[in-house]
Amino acid sequence: MIYLDYNATTPVDRAVLDAMFPYFSERFGNPSSSHAVGREARAAVEQAREDVAAMIGAAPDEIVFTSGATEANNLAVFGSTLMRGGGHVITTAIEHPAIAAPCARLEAAGFRVTRLPVGRDCRVDPCELAAAITNDTVLVTVMHSNNETGALQPVAEIGRILNGRGIAFHTDAAQSPGKADIDVNALGVDFMSLAGHKFYAPKGIGALYIRRGAQLRPLMFGAGHERGIRPGTENVPLIVGLGAACRMAAGGAYAGRMRELSAMLLARLKAIFPDARINGSADMRLPNTLNVCLPGVNVHALLDRLTDRLAASAGAACHGAGGAPSGVLKAMGLSDADALSSIRLSVGKDTTGGEIDEAARLIAEASGVSIA
């Protein structure tokens, strides 16, 4: 199996697994306990908090651990708006369901929601966002990078537009660690969501960055864990794993190698399919992500033929199946035919050149194209 679906999930890195293992067994303490076993667990949690903070340029006390980006997104969206009782929210037409669905719930509760369009490059226009701001705008939530096309959104520009206006600003950065710069101060965000399983930590762990002074109400209530924002005994092993993954990913550590592999893969595909074209921006995108239209190729049928040999996708793993054209690609203006002829291929930090060559060969074979 050639695995080129790293935007769906990544394997747990061996170093991450090694860091976690003792906290499943001999270092099993509850971080809230005052005895030595508990203090050892608390120290591990706080070290991981420092590691997460360092990766994004934050302070440790601005990090709250969650079960993943979906919980972090819900906490940011609902926690920053429901206290106001109403108002206006700005988002985009290409957000992950973990943002789109909460925004729809706000709309059903009486909030006004503006969903900004994107261009053929899959990027929102900051000028359109500025024009959409009203006197009662309470939240702007724009993803850092798109999970299907890899398109990097102009988050820093938006941050400058919102600076000093008293509007909460959130970004879902689940796809970006290790691949792009996600310094929270350079971006100007109040909230940022992270998902461990997108960058070699386990599933079921993530974090929410909450800028000091940002107003956020908890959605769950209990004891005082995580500053009372996310009560419940901390999942120490997974938190330790997230910290280890953040140390590895800091500074966009994987970007250079991923860019080389993606360029190699695109070149192979264009040699096989001369009409192949990138969906989205050729430059302003994650270095590991290729969303490519192969005109005339039924990608769903292609992937069915390769199901045991190549892992890739026709959209996003979390958007459901059924063979319908991608909503993200449709929002970019692609026809149904072109959307259904598009494949998402995402490389990982350990992908090899040999795997790239074999993936291209398998795609050609399954498409009935002969290659030299």
C-alpha positions in Angstrom: 0.0 0.0 0.0 1.3 3.4 -1.0 -0.1 5.9 1.5 -0.7 9.4 0.1 -3.5 10.5 2.3 -1.6 12.3 5.1 -4.2 15.1 5.2 -6.7 12.5 6.4 -4.4 11.3 9.2 -0.8 10.4 10.0 0.8 7.5 11.8 2.0 8.1 15.3 5.8 8.7 15.0 7.9 6.2 16.8 9.5 8.9 18.9 6.1 10.2 19.9 5.0 6.6 20.9 8.1 6.1 22.9 7.5 9.4 24.8 3.9 8.4 25.6 4.5 4.8 26.6 5.6 5.3 30.3 2.5 7.3 31.0 0.2 4.4 30.2 1.9 2.3 32.8 4.4 3.2 35.6 3.8 6.9 35.3 0.1 6.6 35.6 -0.7 9.4 38.1 -3.5 11.9 38.1 -2.1 15.4 37.4 -4.4 16.8 40.0 -3.0 14.7 42.8 -0.6 16.3 45.2 1.6 13.3 45.9 4.8 12.4 44.0 3.0 10.2 41.4 0.6 13.0 40.6 3.3 15.7 40.5 5.2 13.6 38.0 2.1 13.5 35.7 1.5 17.2 36.2 5.1 18.0 35.2 4.7 16.0 32.0 1.4 17.8 31.1 3.0 21.2 31.7 6.1 20.3 29.7 3.8 19.4 26.8 2.0 22.7 27.2 5.3 24.5 26.9 6.1 22.4 23.7 2.7 23.2 22.1 3.1 26.9 23.0 6.6 27.1 21.6 5.5 25.6 18.2 3.0 28.5 17.7 4.8 31.3 19.5 2.4 31.4 22.4 2.7 31.4 26.2 2.1 28.1 28.0 -0.9 29.5 29.9 -2.6 30.3 26.6 -2.9 26.6 25.7 -5.9 24.4 26.6 -5.8 20.7 25.8 -8.8 19.2 24.0 -9.8 15.9 22.3 -8.9 17.3 18.9 -9.6 20.2 16.5 -13.3 19.5 16.4 -13.7 20.2 20.1 -11.3 23.1 19.9 -13.3 24.6 17.0 -16.6 24.2 18.8 -15.1 25.7 22.0 -13.8 28.7 20.1 -17.0 29.3 18.0 -19.6 28.8 20.7 -17.5 29.9 23.7 -16.7 33.3 22.1 -20.2 34.0 20.8 -23.0 32.6 22.9 -22.2 34.9 25.8 -23.2 37.8 23.6 -26.7 36.4 22.8 -26.6 37.4 19.2 -24.6 39.2 16.5 -22.8 38.6 13.2 -20.3 35.9 12.4 -18.0 35.9 9.3 -16.6 32.7 7.9 -15.9 31.1 4.5 -17.5 28.8 2.1 -14.7 26.2 2.4 -14.4 25.6 6.1 -14.2 22.1 7.6 -17.5 20.8 8.9 -16.2 21.3 12.4 -16.5 25.0 11.7 -19.4 25.0 9.2 -21.7 23.0 11.4 -21.2 25.2 14.6 -21.8 28.3 12.4 -25.0 26.8 11.1 -26.1 26.2 14.7 -25.4 29.8 15.6 -27.5 30.8 12.5 -30.4 28.7 13.7 -30.1 30.4 17.1 -30.5 33.8 15.6 -27.0 34.9 14.7 -26.3 36.3 11.2 -23.6 34.4 9.4 -21.7 35.6 6.3 -20.0 32.9 4.3 -17.4 34.5 2.1 -16.7 33.0 -1.3 -13.3 32.0 -2.6 -11.7 32.4 -6.0 -10.3 29.7 -8.3 -7.2 29.7 -6.1 -9.4 28.6 -3.1 -8.4 31.7 -1.2 -10.7 34.3 0.4 -10.2 38.0 -0.5 -9.3 40.1 2.6 -11.0 43.1 1.0 -14.3 41.2 0.8 -13.9 40.2 4.4 -13.3 43.9 5.4 -16.4 44.9 3.5 -18.5 42.3 5.3 -17.7 43.6 8.8 -20.7 45.3 10.5 -21.2 47.0 13.8 -22.4 43.8 15.4 -19.7 41.4 14.0 -18.6 39.3 17.0 -16.5 36.6 15.4 -14.4 35.9 12.3 -13.3 32.3 11.8 -11.1 31.5 8.7 -9.1 28.3 8.4 -5.3 28.6 8.1 -5.0 26.0 5.3 -7.7 24.1 3.4 -7.7 20.4 4.0 -8.6 19.5 0.4 -6.5 21.8 -1.7 -3.9 22.9 0.8 -4.7 26.6 0.0 -3.2 28.9 2.6 -5.6 31.6 3.6 -4.5 35.3 4.1 -4.8 35.0 7.9 -2.2 37.5 8.8 -3.8 40.1 6.5 -7.2 39.4 8.1 -5.6 39.8 11.5 -4.3 43.2 10.6 -7.8 44.2 9.4 -9.4 43.1 12.7 -6.7 44.5 15.0 -8.2 46.8 17.6 -11.8 46.3 16.5 -12.9 44.1 19.4 -13.9 41.2 17.1 -12.8 37.7 18.1 -10.6 36.1 15.4 -10.2 32.3 15.2 -8.3 30.0 12.8 -8.5 26.3 12.3 -4.8 25.3 11.8 -5.3 21.5 12.0 -3.5 20.9 8.7 -0.6 23.3 9.1 1.9 22.2 11.8 5.2 21.1 10.4 4.3 22.5 7.0 3.8 26.2 7.4 4.5 29.1 9.8 1.7 29.3 12.4 3.0 31.9 14.8 0.0 33.3 16.6 1.4 36.7 17.0 2.4 37.1 13.4 -1.1 35.9 12.4 -2.9 38.2 14.9 -5.4 35.5 16.0 -7.2 35.2 19.3 -7.9 31.5 19.0 -6.2 28.7 17.1 -7.2 25.0 16.9 -4.8 22.1 16.5 -5.3 18.4 15.9 -2.5 16.0 16.9 -3.3 13.2 14.5 -2.5 15.5 11.5 1.1 15.7 12.5 2.2 12.4 13.9 0.6 12.5 17.3 -2.3 10.2 18.3 -6.0 10.7 17.4 -8.1 12.0 20.2 -5.8 14.9 21.3 -5.6 18.5 20.3 -5.3 22.0 21.7 -6.9 25.4 21.6 -4.8 28.5 21.8 -6.6 31.3 23.7 -4.9 34.7 23.7 -4.5 36.2 27.1 -7.5 38.5 27.7 -9.7 36.9 25.0 -13.2 36.2 26.3 -14.2 32.6 26.2 -16.8 30.7 28.2 -16.6 26.9 28.8 -19.1 24.6 27.2 -18.6 21.9 29.8 -18.6 22.2 33.6 -16.9 20.3 36.3 -13.7 20.7 38.3 -11.1 23.3 37.5 -8.9 21.4 35.0 -7.4 23.5 32.2 -8.2 26.7 33.9 -11.9 25.6 34.1 -12.2 26.0 30.4 -12.1 22.2 29.6 -12.8 20.2 32.8 -12.0 16.6 33.1 -8.9 14.6 34.1 -6.2 15.3 31.5 -5.3 12.4 29.2 -1.6 12.5 30.2 -0.2 9.9 27.7 -1.8 11.6 24.7 -0.9 15.1 25.9 2.7 14.0 26.2 2.5 12.6 22.7 1.2 15.9 21.4 4.1 17.8 23.0 6.6 15.4 21.5 5.0 15.9 18.0 5.1 19.7 18.5 8.8 19.6 19.2 9.4 17.7 16.0 7.1 19.9 13.9 8.3 23.3 15.2 9.4 25.8 12.5 7.7 24.0 9.7 10.3 21.2 9.9 8.8 19.0 7.2 8.1 21.7 4.6 11.2 21.4 2.4 11.2 17.7 1.9 7.4 17.7 1.3 7.7 20.4 -1.3 10.3 18.4 -3.2 8.1 15.3 -3.1 4.9 17.1 -4.2 6.8 18.7 -7.1 8.1 15.3 -8.1 4.5 13.8 -8.0 3.0 16.7 -10.0 5.7 16.2 -12.7 5.0 12.5 -12.9 1.2 13.1 -13.2 1.6 15.8 -15.9 3.8 13.4 -17.9 1.0 10.9 -17.8 -1.9 13.3 -18.1 -0.8 16.3 -20.2 -4.1 18.2 -19.3 -3.7 17.7 -15.6 -3.9 20.9 -13.6 -3.7 21.9 -9.9 -6.9 22.9 -8.2 -6.2 26.0 -6.1 -3.1 28.1 -5.8 0.1 26.7 -7.3 2.2 28.6 -4.7 0.1 29.6 -1.7 -0.7 26.1 -0.5 0.7 23.6 1.9 3.9 22.0 0.5 2.5 18.4 1.0 -0.8 18.8 -0.7 -1.8 18.3 -4.4 -5.4 18.5 -5.5 -5.2 17.7 -9.2 -7.9 17.6 -11.9 -7.3 14.7 -14.3 -9.9 15.6 -17.1 -11.9 12.7 -18.2 -10.9 10.4 -15.3 -13.6 9.2 -12.9 -11.6 9.5 -9.7 -14.0 7.7 -7.5 -13.8 4.7 -9.9 -10.1 5.1 -10.1 -9.7 4.9 -6.3 -12.0 2.0 -6.1 -9.7 0.1 -8.4 -6.7 1.0 -6.3 -8.3 0.6 -2.9 -5.7 -2.0 -1.7 -2.7 -0.5 -3.4 -3.0 3.3 -3.1 -4.4 5.4 -0.3 -5.6 8.8 -1.6 -9.0 10.6 -1.7 -11.4 12.3 -3.9 -12.2 14.9 -1.2 -11.8 14.9 2.5 -12.0 11.8 4.7 -14.3 13.6 7.2 -16.8 15.0 4.6 -18.5 11.7 4.0 -18.7 9.4 0.9 -21.2 8.9 -1.8 -19.5 10.1 -5.0 -20.8 13.6 -4.9 -18.6 16.4 -6.1 -16.5 18.2 -3.4 -18.2 21.2 -1.9 -14.8 22.9 -1.7 -14.1 22.4 -5.4 -17.6 23.6 -6.3 -17.1 26.7 -4.2 -14.0 27.4 -6.3 -16.1 27.4 -9.4 -15.2 23.9 -10.8 -17.9 22.1 -12.8 -19.3 18.8 -11.5 -17.3 17.0 -14.2 -14.0 18.6 -13.2 -14.7 18.1 -9.5 -15.4 14.4 -10.0 -12.1 14.2 -12.0 -10.1 15.6 -9.1 -7.9 13.6 -6.7 -6.2 14.7 -3.5 -2.8 13.4 -2.9 -1.0 14.4 0.3 2.6 13.3 1.1 4.1 12.8 4.6 7.4 13.4 6.2 8.5 9.8 5.5 7.2 9.5 2.0 10.0 8.3 -0.4 10.7 9.0 -4.1 10.1 5.4 -4.9 6.6 5.6 -3.5 6.0 8.7 -5.6 7.1 6.8 -8.7 4.9 3.8 -7.8 1.9 5.9 -7.1 2.1 7.6 -10.5 2.5 4.2 -12.1 -0.6 2.8 -10.3 -2.7 5.8 -11.2 -1.7 5.5 -14.9 -2.4 1.7 -14.8 -5.8 2.2 -13.2 -6.7 4.9 -15.7 -5.8 2.7 -18.7 -2.9 4.9 -19.7 0.4 3.4 -20.9 3.6 4.9 -19.7 7.1 4.3 -20.9 
